[in-house]
Amino acid sequence: MSESFKFKEFSIHQEKSAMKVGTDGVLLGAWAKANKNNRILDIGTGTGLIALMAAQRFPKATIEAVEIDPVAALEAQSNFKLSPWKDRLILHHCRIQDFACQDYFNLIISNPPFFENSKQSGEEMKDIARHTEQLAFTELIFAANNLLKEGGTFAIIIPATNSAKFIKLSQAQGLYCNKKCLVKSTPEKEPIRTMLSFNKYKTDLIVEELIIEDKGRHNYSEAYIDLTKKFYLKF
């Protein structure tokens, strides 16, 4: 992976961060929506990718980002300062469990650690970014529920195999899934990721499907191009 990843309106410098720019973050950053977007929170911002995408998409919003890894937090802060939206981006170096604010958020976004009880790499910061030991699903849901405005949206991306569990855990804490997008790498394969959207009241569940490549390797589907074309240089 290159040490710098260029998008149409900003760049991500990622020389030191454990987790680099990936498809998951880009998908969620482009997909997440809310009725009002004047206050947005990115939980586990890493290099700052999703927060920067939100700043591009929602020009009137203030975006706050939380990151536990000190190295990633410094890199995200640098990426924020180099962006066109530095005055609307705020970085907090802390655990989300310790994060406190005086106002609630209209939109909370997270590309969270999702490996549970699995073998770790031995690289401390990479393991924190990828494994749930430092941020269990229940803790993430609790934080999102406490920080979300009435009528606000909480959006995440996780492995498809974890989605039913996450929906059940969220409902137990009073967050209800209103939208689910099944992400497939190709049409014939099973979903590899699920993007989920939650709010504090029950509504009919909308289920979507997104296929990344539909006519061979690097032949991206129209839906994938349409979702990400405001960001990727290749589109």
N, C-alpha and C positions, 0 to 999 in steps of 0.2 A: 504494500500500500504506500502511495506517495506520502511524503511528509506534509504536503499541502493539497487540499482538495478545493478546486474552484467551482463555484456555482455562478449563476448569471449575475447576481447582485451582491454576492459576498464570497469570502474565502474562509476555509477552515484550516488553521494551522494545527497539526496534530502530531508533532514530533515526539512529545513526551507522554501524552495521554494513553492510558491502558487500552481504551476502546476507541477505535478509529471510526470514521464515517462509514455507515453501512446502509443497506437498503431498508432495514427496519425503521430506522430513525427518519429517513426521507419519506417513507410511506406515511408514517404517523403524523409527521409535521405537515404534510400536504392534505391529509384526510380529516383531521380533527376539526370540529366545528362547534360553535355555540351561538346562542341568540344574540348575546352582547359580548363584546371582547375588549372591554376597557381595562380589565385586569386579568393577566394570564400568569400561571405558574408552571414552570417546567421542573419536575422532580427528577433528580439524577441527570443533570444536563450534560455531563461529560465534556466534550469539546465546545458545547454551546449550540450544536446544530439545530435542534428543534426550537430553541428559544429564538435563534436568528431567523428561522423560517417563519415563526409566528410574527416577528417584527416586520418582516417583508409582507406577509399576508394581511396584517391588521394594523394599518398605519396610525391609528389613534390609540392603540393599546400600550400600556406599560407592562413589560414582561419581567418577571422575577424568576431567577433560576437558583436551584439548590444543588450543591455538589459536595459530597463527603471527602473525595480524594483531593488532597492539597495540590498535587501536580496538575490534575485535570482542571481544578478550579482556577489556577493561575492561567492556564492555557485558554479556558473559556473567557476569562476576564480580558485577556489580550485580544481574542477574536471579537469580543463585543466592542472594544475600543477602536478596532480597525474597521468596524462596519459603519454603514451610513446611519445606523439607528442607535448609536452609543448612548444618547440621552434618554432612551426609553428602556434600556436593559440594565438590570440590577442583579449582581451575583452575590449569593450567600454561601460561604464555605462552612457548612455544618451538616449534621444529619437532619433528615426531614423530621425525625422524632423530636428534635430539639428546636425546630424552626417555629418562630412566633411572629405574628404580624397583627396590625391593628385593623385590617380590613380583610374582607373575603374576596375570593376570585371567581370570575365568570367562567373561566376555562382552566382546567388543570390537566396537564399532559405529562405522560411518563412512558419512557421506554425502559422498564425496570429490569433489575437482575431477576432471572427466572429459573436458573438451574437449582433444583432441590435435591439434597442428599446425593450429589454426584461428585465424581472425582475432580479435584481441583488441580490447577496447573502448578501451584507453588509460587506463582508471582502474585504477591499480596494484593496490589491495587487492581490487577486484572480479575482476580477472584472476587473481590468486593463488587466490582462492576457487573459480574456475570452471575454470581451465586446469591441465594436468598438469605444467607446467614446473617448479613448486616441489615437486611430490609425484607422481612417476611411479607407475604401477600397481605396478611391481616393488618400489619403495621402500616403498609402503604394505603390500604383502603381506609383505615381509621384516620390517617392524616388527611387524605383527600376529602373525606366526609366532613371533617372538622373545619377545613379551610374553604369549602365550596359554598358559594352563595346559593340561596334558594333560586331555582331556575337555571343554575349553572350546569356545566358539563364536565365530566371527568373522562378522559380518553387514554387508552393504553394500547400497546401491541405486545402480545405474548405468543408462545408456541400454541398451535391449535389444540394440542393435547392437554393444555392447562386451562383452556377457556371455560369449560363447564365448571371446574372447581372455583375459578376466580369469580364467575357469575354468582355461584352459590354463596361464597364467602362475602361478596359485596351485598347481596340481598339481606344476609343476616345482620349487616350493619346499617341497612336502610338506604343503600344505593342500588338502583334498578337498571338493568341493561335495556337500553332502548334501541340500540343499533349494533349490528354485528357484521363485520366484513371478513369473509373467508379468503385468505390469500393463497393462491396456488402458483407454483413456479411455472408449470405448464398445464394445459387443459386436462391431461389424462392422470395427473398425479393428485394425491390427497393434499388438502390444505397443510401448509407448513407454518403459517402464522394466522392469528386472528386479531383484528383490530376491534376493540370494544368501546362503546360509548355509554356512559351512565348518567343518570340524574336522580333527584331525590323523590320522584314520584313515578308511579307505574304507568306505562303507556304500552301500546302494541309494539312488539319487537319487529324491527325492520332488518331483514337479512340480505346481505349483498355478497357478491363474489368478485374477486379481482384476480385475473390471470396476468402474470408478468410477461411471459414469452409464449406466443401462441402459434408461431410458424417456424420453429427451430431456434437454435442458439443465437442470442442477441437480436432476434426479431421480436421486438417488443409489441405487446398488444396495444390497440388504440386506447383502451381504458387506462392502461398504465402510463402511456405517453401523455394523455390528457390530464391525468392527476399530477404528474411531476414536471410538465414542460415549462412551468414558470421558474424552475430551479435548475435542472440539469442543462449543461451546455450542449450535450449531444442531441437534445431535442429543440 
